[in-house]
Amino acid sequence: MKYADVYVGYPVEGSFTYRVPEGMDAFPGMRARVNFKNRTVTAFVHRVHGETPAFKTKDIQSLIDPAPIFDERFTALCAFVADNYFSSMGEAMAMALPSGQRPSARHEEDAGVSAGALVLTEEQQAACDAIFAARDTGERAHLVFGVTGSGKTELYMALARRVMDEGKSVIYLVPEISLSSQVFTRLRGMFGNELIVYHSMLTANQRLHNWLKFMRGEARIAVGTRSAVFLQAPDLGLLIIDEEHDGSYKEHSSPRYNARRVAFRRARDEGALLVMGSATPSVESLYAAERGMMRLHMLRKRYGGATLPNIEIARLESLSPSKMLSTPLLLGTTKALDEGGQAIFFLNRRGFAPFLICAGCGAVQECPHCSISLNFHRDETLRCHYCGHSRRVPEVCPSCGDAKLEKVGTGTQRLEHAVEKAFAGRRIFRLDQDSARRKGTAGDLVAGMQSGAIDILLGTQMVAKGFDFHGVTLVGVILADVGLNIPDFRASERIFSLLLQVAGRCGRGSSPGRVIIQTLNGDAEIFEFLVRHDYAGFYRRELELRKACSYPPFSRLARLLARGPSEERVARTIQEIAGALRPVVSAEGSGTVMLGPVEAPLAKIGGNFRHHIILKSRDNEALRRAITTARACVIPHNVYLEIDVDPVELM
């Protein structure tokens, strides 16, 4: 009689033993269907053995896979994730594996047009040679710090080609699905059907098909978002993390892993190269490179001889929608378009207007489930961009009955309306999370920008990431202040990176670029660094502030967030956790500081009240002891405790 030890995707510790029915060929690495707590669930077979347990067992109901789809390397990686991010092994495996039941190849595309020979600049070739020379001495982690437009993608492609010529596989991570579509097109031209794509826009069965294709070595380069870091390969030779500073490499449900950290571990365990790159490296990554934890490579020149754009600051006098486009921006855009160029307008918001306010009593239309205002959209609906709640715009104020409801602020749809009015007859394309949901949006954008069929591209963060359009000669940042003063120690870094990245979208061709940044506060220190393209100066200043307050990279953080529908129960729970933590963090030599407990900045989302504790520690083991203490606390019904190690935001 055979038995199988399996993990299930629930927050329960350890494995569970099931009997393997006669005639069933179960092997480690397969997925199976089992009865778990009177529900049929997917289980992950860890071990098959003949040891009869001392308790009654249930039979495995059926096998999902005809052959194993993961091996012991994958199991070890999931154990690392579960251990470091305080989840169960089953949760880690469920997160990492595709959920499809039957492989589907319907997404596969033709090989496309060949990209031709890849020619590197002297700077790129030097970095490429240095990376492989370091590999021969056992140095495997590298950071490429290259200005926008320096040709980091060409360097990645050259590295990938060489590794693949050695018979090894490559995983290429990108932060956004919209970005991966353009990268995918470029890589497809070079690598043809050796390439697969892996992200959430594929169906579960398409992801399973591509997982198996990569695992079997039928495709040897995969481009995808953060979950692609778990793809199985016969012999992994290279992990690339493009735009490594981006917060989307962090998962926001359990286990809350960071793909960057998982890639470090995987490269170490499997002997692969790790190459991360950015024009604005994260403070933690650049600091690690300076301390010798990875090799730093600089790309200081733009590819093809292009020059960095000139950055100007334009002060806004009002937030009135009628004045959202300043005179310098209007004149500069007209000049750029008249000369045959294209423009990008960037706004760090969505919606037709951020909120609706009553002129009579001042009440703001808020989401009933979240502590934020509802966004006004041009289809006459109010929507919450946290929980998804929506409703029609009321005819009168629900608070006082006044009919004077005014739209305040600027969103991408409202900006589109203003741009259409200011630049009548020009071809405008809007890209934000609302429009990107439409199938084919990213492809239409890339085709339109490359052919010149789009004059003005406007949108949110998506337009700042990785796009390479040589016709863009002007970038306008509508309101640079948004997000700069939120209660999060990474706010300045996040905004500086975003603004420098979006500025880097222009001037990549033969014509020089111009960037106009509109702000209400032109004297802010961040703009002094921006106009000089001085990321190094900003980094030094940011390091000083972080060191003074003992924030990363000078400590590690963990966030303990209690949430639930009862504010009283949530507040009591977080207070009890804090009480249990105090003797642990105050112990001599712990090196740990507890901030809170306190109401979270976003105090209510999706009908759940939120209170949190922030732990800061210079000692990993001390931080671990504190988190373990918190996990041991009794959590009442209808209260959920989120544990986020190395959080990227604290809202």
C-alpha positions, 0 to 999 in steps of 0.5 A: 500500500502506498501513501502520499504526503501532500500540502494544501493551499490553506494557512495550515502548517505541515503536510497531510497523508492520503492513501494512494488507491490501487492502480494510481501512479502518484509521484512527487511533483504532481497535483492531486484532488483530495477531500480536505475538511469535506471539500475537494481541493487541489493538493501538491504531492511532496512524498510517496512512501509505504509507511502506514500511518497510525491514523485513518486516511482518506484516498486521493480522489484523482490526479490532475497531472499525468506527470510531475510539474515541479521538482525538489528545487521548486519545493526548496524555493517554496520552503524559503518563501514560506519561512521568510514570509510567514505563510504555510508551505501549501500557500506558497506552492499554491501561489507559485504554481499555475492553477490550470487543469488542462494545458491550452496553447491558444495564446501562442503566436507566430515567430514574427519578424527577425530582429536582425543582428544585435550590436552593442555599444562599447559601454554595453559590451564592457558590462556584458563581458564583465558580468560573464567574467565575474561569473567565472569567479563565482560572482553571480549578482549584478546591478545595471544602473543605466540612464533612461534610454541607455539600452539596458534591454539590448544588454539583457538580450545579449546576456540571454543569447549567450546563456541560451547558446550554452544550453541554459534557460532564462527568466526575464521579469518585467513589472507590468503586463502592458510593458511585457507586451512590448518587451515580448515583441522585441524578444520574440523577434530575436528568439522566435518560438524559444520564447514564452510569456507568463502573466495573469492576462493569460488564462489558467490553462494557457499559463499551465501550457507555458509552464510545461513548455518552459519546464521541458526546455521546449522554450528557453526564455520566459518573459513575465511578471513577478510570478514568473520567478517560480517557472521551472527550467531544466537548467536555469542560467540567468534571471533578469529583473527589469525596472528592479525598483518597481513596487509591483514585484511585491505580492500583496496576498499571502505569502507576501513575497518580493520577487527580487528577494526570491530571485536572489535565493534562486540564483544562489541555489541553482547557480544562475546569474542574476542581473537587475537593472534600472535608471533609478535603482531602489535605495536598498539595491544600490546600497547593497551594490556599494557594500559589495553584495552585488557588482555594479555596472554603469551605463552613462550614455544613451543608446544611438547617441541620443541626449538626455532631455532638458527638464523644466519646472512650471509652477501651477497657480491653481488646481482649477481644471481649466488651468491644469495645462500651464502656458509653457506646457501648451506652447511646448506641446504645440511646438513639438507636434508642429515639428512632427514629434509626439507628446506624453502627458503623465498624471498620477491619478485615474478617473474623470475627477478625484472626488465630488464635493458639496458646495453647500456643506462641504461633504465629500462623496466617500466609499461606504466601505473604505476611508477614501473619496469616490472617483467621478467618471465621465459615464456619470458614476462614482467609483472606489479604486480600492474595493470596486464599489460604484454608484450613480452620481446623486442629484443632491447631496446625501448629507444636506440635500443641496444640489450644488455638487462640484467636481474637484481635481484632475483625473486621466479622463478629465485630462483627456477632455481638457487635452481634446479641447486644447489640441482639437484635431490631434490624435489622443490615446489614454492609457490607465488601469481603466483603459488597459483592461480592454483587450488589445490596448497595449498592442494598439498603443505600441503600434500607434506610437511607432507608426505615428498614428498617435500624437499625444499619449496620456496616462498614469504610471503605466506610461512611465515604465519601459516604453521605447518610442523614438518619436516622443520629444515632449513629456508633460507631468501634470501635477508632480506633487501627487503622492509626495507627502503621503505618510510613507517613508518611501514616498520621495523615492517612489515619486522621484523614480516615477518622474525621472522614469517618465521624463526618460520616455522622450528624446530617445530618437534623433530629436532632443527631448523636453520635459515640463514638470508642473507643480504647486511647490517648485521649491521642493528639494526633489526638483533640484535633483530632477532638473539635473538628472541627479539620481546619485545626489537624491540617493545620497540625501535619501540615505542620510534621512533613512539612516537618521530614522533607522529605515531600510537599508539600515534596518528591516521592517515588518508590518502587522495589520489587523483588519475586520468589520468591527473596529472595536474588535480590530483595535482590541486585537492589535492592542493585545498583540502589542502587549505581547510584543513589548517584552520581546522588543524591549529585551536587551540586545533585541535591536527592535523598535515597535511603532504603534499600534495605531490606525492605518493611514487608510483606516478602512478598505472594503468594509474592513477597519485597519490598525497596524504595528510597524516593527523595525530591527537591525537583527533578522533573528530578533525581528523573526522572534517578534513576528513569531510572538505576534502569530502566536496570539489568539486572533478572534473571529472576523479579524484577520492578521496580515504579516508583511515582511519588507513592506513596500508601502505602509498605507 
